[in-house]
Amino acid sequence: MTKKFLTSVADVYAYDDDNEVLFIGKTLLDSSIEVSLGSQPVRGGQGNQLQYVYYHTAEMNFTITDAQWNPFMLKETIGSDYELGEYYTEETVTVSTSGSGTVTGTPLVYGTESSIYGWATDSNSRVQRVTFSGSNFTGVVGKTGEAISGEYCVRYYKANTSKGKEITIEANMIPSVIKLVLEAQLNSPDVTANKIGVVQIIAPKVILSGGFTISMTPDGVSSTPLSGLALAYTPSATAGEACDVDEYYAKVVEIIDDSNWYDDVYDLSVCGGNFTVSVGNTSTLVVYAIPDAGNSFKVPNSELTFVSDSGNATVGTHTGIVTGEIAGSATISACATSASTVDTTVVATVTA
């Protein structure tokens, strides 16, 4: 049996309700999943003996940290749009002897202020507030005996024309609900290539927390965090299973390179074995694969070919839905469509 190890961080892909890509994380520091399950012991009798354990409150948490600054991750975390933004800019301006000058951009008023202000810094690092009218400003003054004219660094608030994009952190924050797909390498020391496949964790509905920390320190690089909680997802019912739909948080899929699901399977088994179905009614077969090593697993009926040997019951070729036609019995065979030697049979008894 090949040893398998899930290694390093996973790449992350996020999608919206329309399956449009929201962001892709390829430079992650961390992509972790934590599943928790609460429990309550039920005790009774002399000595307060343990009679049962009731399990409840299952949760699945995601923590993802991108090494780079990733505003697309940030915008989904807080549920905000990413759009053209207004920002502060600086430019070198020549100020006249009257203390006025002109910038190339179009300064804007900030918030609810009535005037448009800027700040002019001279060569001595002295900062003065100036007032704008359009692109022109006034208000630079000098000390007695000092020349006013010269080059100043002027800072002001402006509208984006080509560079700035903004994310608004609303006071009433509503984080996004997204689909997350995490994909990590599966490695083995038992093969020359080392990498033998990938594992994908697919969570159809994850509500993000809205919480994040941007840490800017002199000896560090700020990363972009994201955390979320999986929501229960209800899949569409398959044929014949309308009453057996179970919600789930995520699916863990192992994909081995250059392999087929039936490669190490020596037999198939129909869940429940021989069964009874009445005329006019149906029963959907559930088939499990039995591998040489490891646990059995359910095989989608679309991967199998079903055949009935009698008109007493018919069966869908790739659905496994058995319909009772005439009272009697029929032997239903099932095999892997791409490997007919991997097969099994089951007897359907049809009652009137």
LOFI-579349 format. One record per residue (C-alpha): residue number from 1; residue in three letters; x, y, z. Coordinates in steps of 0.2 Angstrom, whole numbers. Example, Ala and Ser with C-alpha at 12.3 -4.5 7.8 and 13.67 -1.06 7.14 Angstrom:
rec i=1; aa=ala; east=62; north=-22; up=39
rec i=2; aa=ser; east=68; north=-5; up=36
This chain:
rec i=1; aa=met; east=0; north=0; up=0
rec i=2; aa=thr; east=7; north=17; up=-5
rec i=3; aa=lys; east=11; north=29; up=9
rec i=4; aa=lys; east=2; north=46; up=6
rec i=5; aa=phe; east=6; north=63; up=14
rec i=6; aa=leu; east=-3; north=79; up=12
rec i=7; aa=thr; east=10; north=92; up=11
rec i=8; aa=ser; east=12; north=111; up=12
rec i=9; aa=val; east=-1; north=124; up=10
rec i=10; aa=ala; east=-16; north=123; up=-2
rec i=11; aa=asp; east=-20; north=134; up=-16
rec i=12; aa=val; east=-37; north=142; up=-14
rec i=13; aa=tyr; east=-50; north=147; up=-27
rec i=14; aa=ala; east=-65; north=157; up=-22
rec i=15; aa=tyr; east=-81; north=158; up=-33
rec i=16; aa=asp; east=-97; north=168; up=-31
rec i=17; aa=asp; east=-115; north=162; up=-34
rec i=18; aa=asp; east=-113; north=162; up=-53
rec i=19; aa=asn; east=-96; north=153; up=-52
rec i=20; aa=glu; east=-87; north=168; up=-57
rec i=21; aa=val; east=-69; north=168; up=-49
rec i=22; aa=leu; east=-68; north=181; up=-35
rec i=23; aa=phe; east=-49; north=178; up=-31
rec i=24; aa=ile; east=-35; north=165; up=-32
rec i=25; aa=gly; east=-23; north=162; up=-18
rec i=26; aa=lys; east=-6; north=155; up=-24
rec i=27; aa=thr; east=6; north=163; up=-12
rec i=28; aa=leu; east=-2; north=157; up=4
rec i=29; aa=leu; east=7; north=156; up=21
rec i=30; aa=asp; east=-8; north=146; up=29
rec i=31; aa=ser; east=-23; north=137; up=23
rec i=32; aa=ser; east=-30; north=128; up=37
rec i=33; aa=ile; east=-47; north=118; up=41
rec i=34; aa=glu; east=-53; north=114; up=58
rec i=35; aa=val; east=-69; north=103; up=61
rec i=36; aa=ser; east=-76; north=103; up=78
rec i=37; aa=leu; east=-91; north=93; up=85
rec i=38; aa=gly; east=-99; north=96; up=102
rec i=39; aa=ser; east=-105; north=82; up=113
rec i=40; aa=gln; east=-116; north=80; up=128
rec i=41; aa=pro; east=-115; north=64; up=138
rec i=42; aa=val; east=-131; north=56; up=144
rec i=43; aa=arg; east=-129; north=48; up=161
rec i=44; aa=gly; east=-141; north=39; up=173
rec i=45; aa=gly; east=-143; north=25; up=186
rec i=46; aa=gln; east=-132; north=21; up=201
rec i=47; aa=gly; east=-115; north=29; up=199
rec i=48; aa=asn; east=-122; north=41; up=186
rec i=49; aa=gln; east=-116; north=28; up=172
rec i=50; aa=leu; east=-113; north=34; up=154
rec i=51; aa=gln; east=-128; north=28; up=144
rec i=52; aa=tyr; east=-126; north=38; up=128
rec i=53; aa=val; east=-116; north=52; up=120
rec i=54; aa=tyr; east=-127; north=64; up=110
rec i=55; aa=tyr; east=-116; north=74; up=97
rec i=56; aa=his; east=-121; north=91; up=91
rec i=57; aa=thr; east=-115; north=108; up=84
rec i=58; aa=ala; east=-104; north=102; up=70
rec i=59; aa=glu; east=-93; north=116; up=63
rec i=60; aa=met; east=-80; north=118; up=50
rec i=61; aa=asn; east=-69; north=133; up=50
rec i=62; aa=phe; east=-57; north=140; up=37
rec i=63; aa=thr; east=-41; north=150; up=40
rec i=64; aa=ile; east=-32; north=157; up=25
rec i=65; aa=thr; east=-17; north=169; up=25
rec i=66; aa=asp; east=-10; north=176; up=9
rec i=67; aa=ala; east=9; north=181; up=10
rec i=68; aa=gln; east=5; north=195; up=-2
rec i=69; aa=trp; east=-7; north=210; up=-1
rec i=70; aa=asn; east=-23; north=203; up=-9
rec i=71; aa=pro; east=-37; north=216; up=-9
rec i=72; aa=phe; east=-49; north=204; up=-18
rec i=73; aa=met; east=-48; north=192; up=-2
rec i=74; aa=leu; east=-50; north=208; up=9
rec i=75; aa=lys; east=-66; north=214; up=-1
rec i=76; aa=glu; east=-74; north=197; up=1
rec i=77; aa=thr; east=-70; north=196; up=19
rec i=78; aa=ile; east=-80; north=212; up=23
rec i=79; aa=gly; east=-92; north=210; up=9
rec i=80; aa=ser; east=-88; north=226; up=0
rec i=81; aa=asp; east=-86; north=231; up=-18
rec i=82; aa=tyr; east=-69; north=235; up=-26
rec i=83; aa=glu; east=-70; north=251; up=-36
rec i=84; aa=leu; east=-61; north=266; up=-42
rec i=85; aa=gly; east=-56; north=276; up=-26
rec i=86; aa=glu; east=-51; north=294; up=-21
rec i=87; aa=tyr; east=-34; north=296; up=-12
rec i=88; aa=tyr; east=-21; north=307; up=-6
rec i=89; aa=thr; east=-7; north=312; up=-18
rec i=90; aa=glu; east=9; north=323; up=-18
rec i=91; aa=glu; east=17; north=332; up=-32
rec i=92; aa=thr; east=31; north=345; up=-33
rec i=93; aa=val; east=24; north=363; up=-37
rec i=94; aa=thr; east=33; north=379; up=-40
rec i=95; aa=val; east=25; north=392; up=-28
rec i=96; aa=ser; east=25; north=411; up=-33
rec i=97; aa=thr; east=30; north=426; up=-22
rec i=98; aa=ser; east=12; north=428; up=-18
rec i=99; aa=gly; east=11; north=411; up=-10
rec i=100; aa=ser; east=1; north=403; up=-24
rec i=101; aa=gly; east=3; north=388; up=-36
rec i=102; aa=thr; east=-6; north=376; up=-47
rec i=103; aa=val; east=-7; north=357; up=-46
rec i=104; aa=thr; east=-9; north=346; up=-61
rec i=105; aa=gly; east=-24; north=336; up=-53
rec i=106; aa=thr; east=-41; north=341; up=-47
rec i=107; aa=pro; east=-42; north=342; up=-28
rec i=108; aa=leu; east=-57; north=336; up=-20
rec i=109; aa=val; east=-66; north=341; up=-4
rec i=110; aa=tyr; east=-65; north=327; up=9
rec i=111; aa=gly; east=-81; north=321; up=18
rec i=112; aa=thr; east=-92; north=335; up=24
rec i=113; aa=glu; east=-79; north=349; up=24
rec i=114; aa=ser; east=-84; north=365; up=15
rec i=115; aa=ser; east=-67; north=370; up=9
rec i=116; aa=ile; east=-54; north=360; up=-1
rec i=117; aa=tyr; east=-37; north=360; up=8
rec i=118; aa=gly; east=-20; north=354; up=4
rec i=119; aa=trp; east=-3; north=355; up=13
rec i=120; aa=ala; east=13; north=362; up=6
rec i=121; aa=thr; east=30; north=357; up=13
rec i=122; aa=asp; east=45; north=368; up=10
rec i=123; aa=ser; east=64; north=363; up=9
rec i=124; aa=asn; east=65; north=365; up=28
rec i=125; aa=ser; east=51; north=352; up=31
rec i=126; aa=arg; east=39; north=366; up=37
rec i=127; aa=val; east=21; north=361; up=33
rec i=128; aa=gln; east=7; north=374; up=29
rec i=129; aa=arg; east=-11; north=371; up=25
rec i=130; aa=val; east=-16; north=379; up=9
rec i=131; aa=thr; east=-34; north=382; up=1
rec i=132; aa=phe; east=-39; north=376; up=-16
rec i=133; aa=ser; east=-50; north=384; up=-29
rec i=134; aa=gly; east=-50; north=371; up=-43
rec i=135; aa=ser; east=-32; north=367; up=-46
rec i=136; aa=asn; east=-25; north=383; up=-39
rec i=137; aa=phe; east=-21; north=386; up=-21
rec i=138; aa=thr; east=-16; north=400; up=-10
rec i=139; aa=gly; east=-10; north=402; up=7
rec i=140; aa=val; east=9; north=399; up=8
rec i=141; aa=val; east=17; north=412; up=19
rec i=142; aa=gly; east=35; north=414; up=24
rec i=143; aa=lys; east=44; north=420; up=40
rec i=144; aa=thr; east=50; north=438; up=40
rec i=145; aa=gly; east=65; north=440; up=28
rec i=146; aa=glu; east=62; north=423; up=20
rec i=147; aa=ala; east=58; north=421; up=1
rec i=148; aa=ile; east=41; north=412; up=-2
rec i=149; aa=ser; east=44; north=407; up=-20
rec i=150; aa=gly; east=52; north=390; up=-24
rec i=151; aa=glu; east=48; north=372; up=-25
rec i=152; aa=tyr; east=36; north=364; up=-13
rec i=153; aa=cys; east=29; north=347; up=-10
rec i=154; aa=val; east=10; north=349; up=-11
rec i=155; aa=arg; east=-1; north=335; up=-4
rec i=156; aa=tyr; east=-20; north=335; up=-8
rec i=157; aa=tyr; east=-35; north=323; up=-9
rec i=158; aa=lys; east=-40; north=319; up=-27
rec i=159; aa=ala; east=-51; north=308; up=-37
rec i=160; aa=asn; east=-44; north=292; up=-46
rec i=161; aa=thr; east=-41; north=294; up=-64
rec i=162; aa=ser; east=-30; north=279; up=-67
rec i=163; aa=lys; east=-22; north=272; up=-51
rec i=164; aa=gly; east=-32; north=271; up=-35
rec i=165; aa=lys; east=-45; north=258; up=-31
rec i=166; aa=glu; east=-54; north=257; up=-14
rec i=167; aa=ile; east=-63; north=245; up=-3
rec i=168; aa=thr; east=-75; north=253; up=10
rec i=169; aa=ile; east=-76; north=245; up=27
rec i=170; aa=glu; east=-94; north=248; up=31
rec i=171; aa=ala; east=-99; north=251; up=49
rec i=172; aa=asn; east=-114; north=239; up=46
rec i=173; aa=met; east=-103; north=225; up=39
rec i=174; aa=ile; east=-111; north=210; up=30
rec i=175; aa=pro; east=-97; north=198; up=25
rec i=176; aa=ser; east=-99; north=188; up=9
rec i=177; aa=val; east=-104; north=170; up=6
rec i=178; aa=ile; east=-93; north=161; up=-6
rec i=179; aa=lys; east=-88; north=144; up=-12
rec i=180; aa=leu; east=-71; north=139; up=-8
rec i=181; aa=val; east=-60; north=126; up=-16
rec i=182; aa=leu; east=-43; north=121; up=-8
rec i=183; aa=glu; east=-31; north=111; up=-17
rec i=184; aa=ala; east=-15; north=103; up=-10
rec i=185; aa=gln; east=-2; north=91; up=-16
rec i=186; aa=leu; east=-2; north=73; up=-11
rec i=187; aa=asn; east=16; north=66; up=-11
rec i=188; aa=ser; east=23; north=48; up=-8
rec i=189; aa=pro; east=41; north=42; up=-4
rec i=190; aa=asp; east=36; north=26; up=-13
rec i=191; aa=val; east=36; north=33; up=-30
rec i=192; aa=thr; east=50; north=41; up=-40
rec i=193; aa=ala; east=40; north=56; up=-45
rec i=194; aa=asn; east=36; north=60; up=-27
rec i=195; aa=lys; east=20; north=69; up=-31
rec i=196; aa=ile; east=6; north=57; up=-34
rec i=197; aa=gly; east=-9; north=68; up=-35
rec i=198; aa=val; east=-19; north=81; up=-26
rec i=199; aa=val; east=-33; north=83; up=-13
rec i=200; aa=gln; east=-47; north=95; up=-15
rec i=201; aa=ile; east=-58; north=102; up=-1
rec i=202; aa=ile; east=-74; north=109; up=-9
rec i=203; aa=ala; east=-85; north=119; up=2
rec i=204; aa=pro; east=-100; north=125; up=-7
rec i=205; aa=lys; east=-105; north=139; up=5
rec i=206; aa=val; east=-93; north=148; up=17
rec i=207; aa=ile; east=-98; north=164; up=26
rec i=208; aa=leu; east=-83; north=175; up=29
rec i=209; aa=ser; east=-80; north=182; up=47
rec i=210; aa=gly; east=-77; north=200; up=42
rec i=211; aa=gly; east=-63; north=201; up=54
rec i=212; aa=phe; east=-45; north=204; up=49
rec i=213; aa=thr; east=-29; north=212; up=55
rec i=214; aa=ile; east=-16; north=222; up=44
rec i=215; aa=ser; east=0; north=222; up=54
rec i=216; aa=met; east=13; north=235; up=48
rec i=217; aa=thr; east=30; north=233; up=57
rec i=218; aa=pro; east=47; north=238; up=53
rec i=219; aa=asp; east=54; north=221; up=51
rec i=220; aa=gly; east=39; north=213; up=43
rec i=221; aa=val; east=28; north=211; up=27
rec i=222; aa=ser; east=9; north=213; up=30
rec i=223; aa=ser; east=-1; north=198; up=24
rec i=224; aa=thr; east=-19; north=196; up=20
rec i=225; aa=pro; east=-30; north=185; up=31
rec i=226; aa=leu; east=-46; north=177; up=28
rec i=227; aa=ser; east=-57; north=166; up=39
rec i=228; aa=gly; east=-74; north=159; up=37
rec i=229; aa=leu; east=-87; north=146; up=44
rec i=230; aa=ala; east=-94; north=133; up=32
rec i=231; aa=leu; east=-113; north=134; up=30
rec i=232; aa=ala; east=-124; north=118; up=28
rec i=233; aa=tyr; east=-126; north=115; up=9
rec i=234; aa=thr; east=-141; north=106; up=2
rec i=235; aa=pro; east=-137; north=97; up=-14
rec i=236; aa=ser; east=-150; north=93; up=-27
rec i=237; aa=ala; east=-158; north=76; up=-25
rec i=238; aa=thr; east=-153; north=63; up=-37
rec i=239; aa=ala; east=-166; north=51; up=-46
rec i=240; aa=gly; east=-175; north=41; up=-33
rec i=241; aa=glu; east=-167; north=49; up=-18
rec i=242; aa=ala; east=-179; north=64; up=-15
rec i=243; aa=cys; east=-181; north=59; up=4
rec i=244; aa=asp; east=-163; north=55; up=7
rec i=245; aa=val; east=-154; north=72; up=4
rec i=246; aa=asp; east=-141; north=76; up=17
rec i=247; aa=glu; east=-134; north=93; up=20
rec i=248; aa=tyr; east=-115; north=94; up=21
rec i=249; aa=tyr; east=-101; north=107; up=24
rec i=250; aa=ala; east=-88; north=101; up=12
rec i=251; aa=lys; east=-82; north=86; up=2
rec i=252; aa=val; east=-64; north=80; up=2
rec i=253; aa=val; east=-59; north=73; up=-15
rec i=254; aa=glu; east=-43; north=63; up=-17
rec i=255; aa=ile; east=-36; north=63; up=-36
rec i=256; aa=ile; east=-22; north=51; up=-39
rec i=257; aa=asp; east=-12; north=55; up=-55
rec i=258; aa=asp; east=-14; north=43; up=-70
rec i=259; aa=ser; east=-26; north=32; up=-61
rec i=260; aa=asn; east=-44; north=26; up=-62
rec i=261; aa=trp; east=-56; north=22; up=-47
rec i=262; aa=tyr; east=-57; north=4; up=-52
rec i=263; aa=asp; east=-38; north=0; up=-53
rec i=264; aa=asp; east=-36; north=-7; up=-36
rec i=265; aa=val; east=-54; north=-14; up=-35
rec i=266; aa=tyr; east=-57; north=-32; up=-35
rec i=267; aa=asp; east=-76; north=-33; up=-32
rec i=268; aa=leu; east=-92; north=-23; up=-31
rec i=269; aa=ser; east=-106; north=-25; up=-19
rec i=270; aa=val; east=-124; north=-19; up=-19
rec i=271; aa=cys; east=-129; north=-11; up=-3
rec i=272; aa=gly; east=-143; north=-22; up=6
rec i=273; aa=gly; east=-140; north=-36; up=-6
rec i=274; aa=asn; east=-155; north=-45; up=-14
rec i=275; aa=phe; east=-171; north=-34; up=-13
rec i=276; aa=thr; east=-190; north=-34; up=-16
rec i=277; aa=val; east=-199; north=-21; up=-27
rec i=278; aa=ser; east=-218; north=-22; up=-32
rec i=279; aa=val; east=-225; north=-20; up=-49
rec i=280; aa=gly; east=-224; north=-2; up=-55
rec i=281; aa=asn; east=-213; north=4; up=-41
rec i=282; aa=thr; east=-194; north=7; up=-42
rec i=283; aa=ser; east=-179; north=5; up=-32
rec i=284; aa=thr; east=-162; north=13; up=-34
rec i=285; aa=leu; east=-147; north=2; up=-32
rec i=286; aa=val; east=-132; north=9; up=-22
rec i=287; aa=val; east=-116; north=1; up=-26
rec i=288; aa=tyr; east=-99; north=0; up=-17
rec i=289; aa=ala; east=-82; north=-4; up=-23
rec i=290; aa=ile; east=-71; north=-15; up=-13
rec i=291; aa=pro; east=-53; north=-12; up=-15
rec i=292; aa=asp; east=-38; north=-23; up=-12
rec i=293; aa=ala; east=-33; north=-12; up=3
rec i=294; aa=gly; east=-42; north=2; up=12
rec i=295; aa=asn; east=-60; north=5; up=15
rec i=296; aa=ser; east=-74; north=2; up=2
rec i=297; aa=phe; east=-82; north=17; up=-6
rec i=298; aa=lys; east=-98; north=22; up=-15
rec i=299; aa=val; east=-97; north=22; up=-34
rec i=300; aa=pro; east=-108; north=34; up=-44
rec i=301; aa=asn; east=-121; north=24; up=-54
rec i=302; aa=ser; east=-115; north=34; up=-69
rec i=303; aa=glu; east=-99; north=25; up=-69
rec i=304; aa=leu; east=-107; north=8; up=-70
rec i=305; aa=thr; east=-117; north=-2; up=-82
rec i=306; aa=phe; east=-133; north=-11; up=-76
rec i=307; aa=val; east=-141; north=-26; up=-86
rec i=308; aa=ser; east=-157; north=-36; up=-81
rec i=309; aa=asp; east=-158; north=-54; up=-87
rec i=310; aa=ser; east=-177; north=-54; up=-86
rec i=311; aa=gly; east=-192; north=-44; up=-91
rec i=312; aa=asn; east=-199; north=-46; up=-74
rec i=313; aa=ala; east=-188; north=-30; up=-70
rec i=314; aa=thr; east=-180; north=-17; up=-80
rec i=315; aa=val; east=-165; north=-7; up=-75
rec i=316; aa=gly; east=-158; north=10; up=-81
rec i=317; aa=thr; east=-141; north=6; up=-90
rec i=318; aa=his; east=-132; north=20; up=-80
rec i=319; aa=thr; east=-144; north=25; up=-67
rec i=320; aa=gly; east=-147; north=9; up=-57
rec i=321; aa=ile; east=-165; north=12; up=-56
rec i=322; aa=val; east=-174; north=-4; up=-55
rec i=323; aa=thr; east=-193; north=-5; up=-60
rec i=324; aa=gly; east=-204; north=-19; up=-56
rec i=325; aa=glu; east=-213; north=-25; up=-72
rec i=326; aa=ile; east=-220; north=-43; up=-69
rec i=327; aa=ala; east=-221; north=-53; up=-54
rec i=328; aa=gly; east=-206; north=-65; up=-53
rec i=329; aa=ser; east=-188; north=-62; up=-51
rec i=330; aa=ala; east=-173; north=-55; up=-61
rec i=331; aa=thr; east=-155; north=-55; up=-59
rec i=332; aa=ile; east=-147; north=-38; up=-61
rec i=333; aa=ser; east=-129; north=-37; up=-65
rec i=334; aa=ala; east=-118; north=-22; up=-62
rec i=335; aa=cys; east=-100; north=-19; up=-69
rec i=336; aa=ala; east=-88; north=-4; up=-70
rec i=337; aa=thr; east=-91; north=3; up=-88
rec i=338; aa=ser; east=-73; north=4; up=-91
rec i=339; aa=ala; east=-68; north=-12; up=-83
rec i=340; aa=ser; east=-81; north=-26; up=-86
rec i=341; aa=thr; east=-72; north=-38; up=-75
rec i=342; aa=val; east=-76; north=-28; up=-60
rec i=343; aa=asp; east=-94; north=-33; up=-57
rec i=344; aa=thr; east=-107; north=-40; up=-46
rec i=345; aa=thr; east=-125; north=-47; up=-47
rec i=346; aa=val; east=-141; north=-45; up=-36
rec i=347; aa=val; east=-158; north=-53; up=-37
rec i=348; aa=ala; east=-173; north=-42; up=-38
rec i=349; aa=thr; east=-190; north=-51; up=-32
rec i=350; aa=val; east=-205; north=-42; up=-40
rec i=351; aa=thr; east=-221; north=-44; up=-31
rec i=352; aa=ala; east=-238; north=-41; up=-38
